[in-house]
Amino acid sequence: METFINRINPLKDMLNDSIRQWNPWWADAESIKQLGGIERKSLKSLLKLAALRHIKDITGIRRAGKSTMMYQVISAMISHGAKPKEIAFLNFDDAGINEASFDEILDSLDKISPDIKFLFLDEVQEKHGWERWARTLYDTRRYKQTFVSGSSASVLSKDIGRVMTGRHISFHVWPLSFMEYLIFHGWEKFDIGYLESNKSKILHYQEGYLKDGGFPETILKTDAEKKIILTNIYNDILSRDIAARHNASYETAKLVSYHLLSNMTKEFSYRSIATAVGIKPETADIYTGYLKEALMVLALDFFSFKTKIQFKQNKKAYCIDNGLRNAVSFRITEDKGRLMENAVMVELARRGRDVYYWKTKDGKEVDFLIKEGTKVKELLQVCFNANEPQTKKRELNSLIEAMKEFKLKTGIVITEDKEMEERVSGKTIRFLPLWKWLLCSQ
């Protein structure tokens, strides 16, 4: 009996120590301010959801800032009157917490801080059976609010959807938007007059954003440090969110992701991937799905009012973050036009737009077609150098063709820094700088 007790107590001690380490505000309420970092622009939207009793599941690509968002919610709760010991944070990447049973976790929480009202569960996909446990906590009203976060969109969406229908609300965390990128670099004013008068500085930061992307921990790091951080994020996604999660091949995931990121903004088919990396089309389909579920790759569909045509067409590949793509893909040029197009695609996805690409049978293509309800509402063309005559003619011809097809009077060309309007073939073409579109056209 004594041997058994001696074996159990260290496990309980490890659990208690881990819980205390992840909740430093219990001892010092000011510590949460250091953990929260710079406030994300989307925090207000998440705080609005906190008024609802539903479980809040926070999803996003690995290291986009989900844990930090949780800390910022905790900080807001404390600043609005919640007592620090009413809030508990558990990270299931911590072995001391993960190896304990759910009953042991609740027992330890009750003994350490019996007045907990708000529960935060981080990296929750690492704990098997978490979704039924969270549902039980919700149904029994054990806590006033429960937040959960996870890196894998597939795990959260499938598990929560199956077990917690009607009990949860999803909130997605993206890498930094361009506005957040500027804020993280100390930018404070965003009125149009100030932006216009500081355009040269904006263009400097725009170039950095297109090259380095928006993962928060890369900000203010050297190029060498950014490369290491982004490569580690890439490898973590492949090994933990794909290989380990799906019992899949790390090498195959790496080959498929390398091909898609190296050919970002281009069309792909599962057969073309298979030919390029030496696998079967069925395998290419499966691993592309894994990359989409891990939120590394965004796939854009061709637009047609007929779904059977839409499904037969190739998709276009985009990456969740330019910096991630630049750190790990094969490139022989700066690809500024493709980096701009990718940034626009990510921003459209961040804004929740229903977006597609479109092209004619003879190859005239529009980068982004935006649909609202049953109607096509907007067409966007991305052109790095709108001053080059041949490039401008090609882009405008495609845009005007689409405007005629969908009966739109206005089309937008997003440029590096050109702003003007032109009337072409009875249509209005607005040329808009990328920075202005990212910051001002919400």
C-alpha positions in Angstrom: 0.0 0.0 0.0 2.8 2.4 0.9 4.5 1.8 -2.5 1.2 2.5 -4.4 0.6 5.7 -2.5 4.2 6.9 -3.1 3.7 6.2 -6.8 0.4 8.1 -7.0 1.3 11.2 -5.0 4.1 12.4 -7.4 1.6 12.3 -10.2 -0.9 14.5 -8.2 1.9 16.8 -7.3 2.9 17.1 -10.9 -0.7 17.9 -11.9 -1.0 20.5 -9.1 2.3 22.1 -10.1 1.4 22.3 -13.7 -2.0 23.9 -13.0 -0.4 26.5 -10.8 2.3 27.3 -13.4 -0.4 27.9 -16.1 -2.3 30.2 -13.8 0.2 32.8 -12.5 -2.6 35.4 -12.1 -3.8 33.5 -9.1 -0.7 34.8 -7.3 -0.2 38.0 -9.2 -3.0 39.5 -11.1 -0.7 41.8 -13.1 1.1 38.9 -14.7 -1.7 38.4 -17.2 -0.8 41.7 -18.9 2.7 40.3 -19.8 1.2 37.1 -21.2 -1.5 38.9 -23.3 1.0 40.9 -25.4 -0.3 43.4 -28.0 -4.1 43.3 -28.3 -5.4 41.7 -31.5 -8.0 43.7 -33.5 -10.4 40.7 -33.4 -10.4 40.6 -29.6 -13.6 42.7 -29.5 -15.4 40.2 -31.6 -14.4 37.3 -29.4 -15.4 39.3 -26.2 -18.8 39.8 -27.7 -19.2 36.0 -27.9 -18.2 35.7 -24.2 -21.7 37.1 -23.3 -23.2 33.8 -24.6 -23.1 30.6 -22.5 -22.0 28.4 -25.5 -18.6 26.8 -25.5 -16.3 29.0 -27.5 -13.9 27.0 -29.7 -11.0 29.0 -31.0 -9.3 27.5 -34.1 -6.4 28.6 -36.3 -3.2 27.4 -37.7 -0.5 26.5 -35.2 1.1 29.5 -33.5 -1.2 32.1 -35.1 -1.9 33.4 -31.6 -4.8 31.3 -30.2 -3.2 31.0 -26.7 -2.5 34.8 -26.7 -6.1 35.5 -27.6 -7.2 33.4 -24.6 -4.8 35.4 -22.3 -6.3 38.6 -23.7 -9.8 37.4 -22.9 -8.7 36.5 -19.4 -7.1 40.0 -19.0 -10.3 41.7 -20.1 -12.3 39.6 -17.7 -10.1 40.5 -14.8 -10.1 44.2 -15.8 -13.9 44.1 -15.8 -14.2 42.7 -12.3 -13.7 38.9 -12.5 -11.5 37.6 -9.6 -8.2 36.1 -10.8 -9.0 32.8 -8.9 -12.3 32.5 -10.8 -10.4 31.9 -14.0 -8.5 28.6 -14.8 -6.3 27.9 -17.8 -5.2 24.4 -18.7 -2.7 23.6 -21.5 -3.0 20.0 -22.7 0.4 20.1 -24.2 1.7 19.9 -20.6 2.3 16.3 -19.7 1.4 17.0 -16.1 -2.1 17.9 -17.2 -2.5 15.7 -20.2 -1.7 12.5 -18.3 -4.2 13.1 -15.6 -7.8 11.9 -15.9 -10.6 14.4 -16.2 -11.8 13.6 -12.7 -8.3 14.2 -11.4 -8.1 17.5 -13.2 -11.4 18.7 -11.8 -10.6 17.4 -8.3 -7.2 19.3 -8.3 -8.9 22.5 -9.6 -11.5 22.4 -6.9 -8.9 21.9 -4.2 -6.6 24.6 -5.5 -9.2 27.2 -6.4 -12.8 26.2 -5.5 -14.5 29.3 -7.0 -13.6 28.8 -10.7 -16.3 30.2 -13.0 -14.4 30.5 -16.3 -12.4 27.6 -17.8 -9.9 27.9 -20.7 -8.7 24.7 -22.3 -5.7 25.2 -24.6 -4.4 22.7 -27.3 -7.4 20.6 -26.4 -7.0 18.2 -29.3 -4.1 16.7 -27.5 -6.4 15.1 -24.9 -8.4 12.1 -26.0 -12.1 12.4 -25.2 -12.0 16.1 -24.4 -15.2 16.9 -26.4 -17.5 14.7 -24.3 -15.9 16.0 -21.2 -16.5 19.6 -22.3 -20.1 18.8 -23.3 -20.7 17.4 -19.8 -19.3 20.5 -18.2 -21.6 22.6 -20.4 -24.7 20.4 -19.8 -24.2 20.4 -16.0 -23.5 24.1 -15.9 -20.3 23.5 -13.9 -18.7 26.7 -15.2 -20.2 30.0 -16.4 -18.0 30.1 -19.5 -15.7 27.5 -21.3 -13.2 28.4 -24.0 -11.3 25.7 -26.0 -8.5 26.1 -28.6 -6.9 23.8 -31.0 -4.5 23.9 -33.9 -6.2 21.4 -36.1 -9.4 22.7 -37.7 -10.4 19.1 -38.7 -10.3 17.9 -35.1 -12.3 20.8 -33.7 -14.9 21.0 -36.4 -15.6 17.3 -36.6 -15.5 16.5 -32.9 -17.4 19.5 -31.8 -19.9 19.2 -34.6 -20.7 15.6 -33.8 -20.8 15.9 -30.0 -21.7 19.5 -29.2 -24.4 20.5 -31.7 -26.0 23.7 -30.6 -23.6 24.1 -27.7 -20.7 25.8 -29.3 -19.6 28.9 -31.3 -16.5 28.9 -33.4 -14.0 31.8 -33.6 -11.0 31.7 -36.0 -7.6 33.2 -35.3 -5.5 34.2 -38.4 -1.9 35.3 -38.7 -1.7 39.1 -38.4 -3.6 41.2 -40.8 -1.7 44.1 -42.4 -3.3 46.5 -39.9 -2.2 44.3 -37.0 1.3 43.9 -38.5 1.6 47.7 -38.5 0.3 47.9 -34.9 2.9 45.3 -33.8 5.5 47.6 -35.4 4.3 50.6 -33.3 1.9 52.2 -35.8 -1.0 54.0 -34.1 -2.9 56.2 -36.6 -5.1 54.8 -39.4 -7.2 57.8 -40.6 -6.9 58.1 -44.4 -5.2 61.5 -44.3 -2.4 60.3 -42.0 -1.9 57.1 -44.1 -1.7 59.1 -47.3 0.8 61.5 -45.9 3.0 58.6 -44.7 2.6 56.5 -47.8 6.4 55.9 -48.3 6.5 54.3 -44.8 3.4 52.3 -45.5 5.0 50.9 -48.7 8.1 50.0 -46.7 6.0 47.9 -44.2 3.9 46.5 -47.1 7.0 45.0 -48.6 8.0 43.5 -45.3 4.5 42.1 -44.8 4.5 40.5 -48.2 7.9 38.9 -47.6 7.7 38.0 -43.9 4.0 37.3 -43.4 2.1 37.8 -40.1 3.0 35.1 -37.6 3.2 37.2 -34.4 6.5 35.7 -33.1 8.4 36.7 -36.2 7.8 40.4 -35.6 11.0 42.4 -34.9 13.2 39.3 -35.5 16.2 39.1 -37.8 15.8 37.4 -41.2 17.7 34.4 -39.9 15.5 34.1 -36.8 12.3 34.4 -38.9 13.5 31.6 -41.2 14.1 29.3 -38.2 10.7 30.2 -36.6 8.7 29.7 -39.8 10.5 26.5 -40.7 9.8 25.1 -37.2 6.1 26.1 -37.6 6.0 24.3 -41.0 7.6 21.1 -39.6 5.3 21.1 -36.6 2.3 21.3 -38.8 3.5 18.4 -40.9 4.6 16.2 -38.0 1.9 17.0 -35.4 -1.2 18.1 -37.3 -0.8 15.7 -40.2 1.6 12.8 -39.6 0.7 12.2 -35.9 -2.9 13.2 -36.1 -3.8 11.1 -39.2 -1.1 8.4 -38.9 0.1 9.7 -42.2 3.5 9.9 -44.0 5.5 13.0 -43.0 7.6 12.7 -46.2 4.5 12.6 -48.4 2.9 15.6 -46.6 6.2 17.5 -47.1 6.3 16.7 -50.9 2.7 17.7 -51.5 3.0 20.9 -49.4 6.3 21.8 -51.0 4.8 21.4 -54.5 1.6 23.5 -53.6 3.5 26.3 -51.9 6.1 26.5 -54.6 3.2 26.9 -57.1 1.2 29.2 -55.0 -1.6 31.1 -56.9 -1.5 28.6 -59.7 -4.1 26.0 -60.7 -3.6 22.4 -59.6 -5.3 19.0 -60.0 -4.7 15.9 -57.9 -3.3 14.3 -61.1 -0.8 17.1 -61.6 0.3 16.9 -58.0 0.6 13.1 -58.3 2.8 13.4 -61.4 5.0 16.1 -59.9 5.8 14.2 -56.6 5.4 10.6 -57.7 2.3 9.5 -55.9 -1.2 8.4 -56.8 -3.9 11.0 -57.5 -6.0 9.5 -54.7 -3.1 10.1 -52.3 -2.6 13.6 -53.6 -6.3 14.2 -52.8 -6.0 12.9 -49.3 -2.8 14.8 -48.4 -4.1 18.1 -49.9 -7.1 17.6 -47.6 -4.8 17.2 -44.7 -3.0 20.4 -45.6 -6.3 22.3 -45.9 -7.5 20.9 -42.5 -4.3 22.0 -40.9 -5.0 25.4 -42.4 -1.6 25.7 -44.2 -3.2 25.6 -47.7 -6.3 27.4 -49.0 -7.8 26.0 -52.2 -9.9 28.3 -54.4 -12.7 26.9 -56.5 -13.5 27.9 -60.1 -16.8 29.8 -60.3 -19.8 28.5 -62.3 -23.5 28.7 -61.6 -23.5 24.9 -62.4 -21.8 22.9 -59.7 -21.0 20.0 -62.0 -18.8 22.4 -64.0 -17.3 23.9 -60.9 -16.3 20.6 -59.5 -14.6 19.4 -62.7 -12.3 22.5 -62.9 -8.9 22.8 -61.3 -8.5 24.6 -58.0 -5.9 27.3 -57.2 -3.5 26.9 -54.3 -2.8 29.6 -51.8 -0.9 29.6 -48.5 -2.2 30.9 -45.1 0.9 33.1 -44.8 3.4 34.6 -47.2 6.3 34.3 -44.8 5.6 30.6 -44.2 5.5 30.0 -47.9 8.7 32.0 -48.6 10.6 30.2 -45.8 10.0 26.6 -47.2 9.2 26.7 -50.9 11.3 26.8 -54.1 11.6 30.2 -55.6 13.8 31.7 -58.3 12.3 35.2 -58.3 10.8 37.6 -55.8 7.3 36.7 -57.1 5.8 40.1 -55.9 2.7 39.7 -58.0 2.0 36.3 -56.5 2.7 37.4 -53.0 0.3 40.3 -53.5 -2.4 37.9 -54.8 -1.9 35.5 -51.9 -2.2 38.4 -49.4 -5.5 39.4 -51.0 -6.8 35.8 -50.9 -6.0 35.5 -47.2 -7.6 38.8 -46.4 -10.7 37.8 -48.3 -10.9 34.6 -46.4 -10.3 36.5 -43.1 -13.3 38.7 -44.0 -15.4 35.7 -44.6 -16.1 36.4 -48.2 -17.5 33.8 -50.6 -14.7 33.9 -53.1 -13.8 32.0 -56.4 -11.6 32.5 -59.4 -13.1 32.7 -63.0 -11.7 32.3 -66.5 -13.0 32.0 -70.1 -12.4 29.0 -72.4 -9.7 30.9 -74.1 -7.8 31.6 -70.9 -8.9 35.1 -69.8 -8.8 34.9 -66.0 -10.0 37.1 -63.1 -8.2 36.4 -59.9 -11.1 36.8 -57.5 -14.9 36.7 -58.0 -16.9 37.5 -54.9 -20.4 36.2 -54.5 -23.1 37.4 -52.1 -26.1 35.1 -51.8 -27.0 34.1 -55.4 -25.3 37.1 -57.1 -21.8 38.0 -58.2 -21.1 41.3 -56.4 -17.4 42.1 -57.1 -14.5 41.3 -59.3 -10.9 41.8 -58.2 -7.8 41.6 -60.3 -4.3 41.7 -58.7 -1.6 43.3 -60.8 1.8 44.2 -59.4 2.9 46.5 -62.3 -0.1 48.1 -63.7 2.1 50.6 -65.6 3.5 48.0 -68.0 1.4 48.2 -71.1 1.1 44.6 -72.1 0.4 43.5 -68.5 -2.2 46.2 -68.1 -3.9 45.3 -71.3 -4.1 41.6 -70.4 -5.5 42.2 -67.0 -8.1 44.7 -68.1 -9.3 42.5 -71.0 -9.9 39.7 -68.6 -11.7 41.9 -66.1 -13.9 43.6 -68.7 -14.9 40.2 -70.1 -16.0 39.1 -66.6 -17.8 42.4 -66.0 -19.8 41.8 -69.2 -20.5 38.2 -68.3 -21.8 39.1 -64.8 -23.3 42.5 -65.7 -21.2 44.6 -63.4 -20.4 48.2 -64.0 -17.3 48.4 -61.9 -14.2 46.3 -61.5 -11.2 46.7 -59.2 -7.5 46.2 -60.0 -5.3 46.0 -56.9 -1.8 47.3 -57.6 1.4 47.9 -55.7 0.8 51.7 -55.5 -1.3 53.0 -58.4 -4.6 54.8 -57.7 -6.9 56.1 -60.4 -10.1 55.4 -62.4 -10.4 54.6 -66.1 -13.4 54.1 -68.4 -12.9 51.2 -70.7 -15.5 49.8 -73.0 -18.2 51.6 -71.1 -17.0 50.1 -67.8 -15.4 51.8 -64.8 -12.0 50.3 -63.7 -10.7 51.4 -60.3 -7.0 51.0 -59.7 -6.4 50.7 -55.9 -3.1 50.3 -54.0 -2.8 47.1 -52.0 -2.2 48.9 -48.7 -5.3 51.0 -49.1 -7.4 47.9 -50.0 -6.0 46.0 -47.0 -6.5 48.9 -44.5 -9.5 50.8 -45.7 -11.9 48.6 -47.7 -13.4 46.4 -45.0 
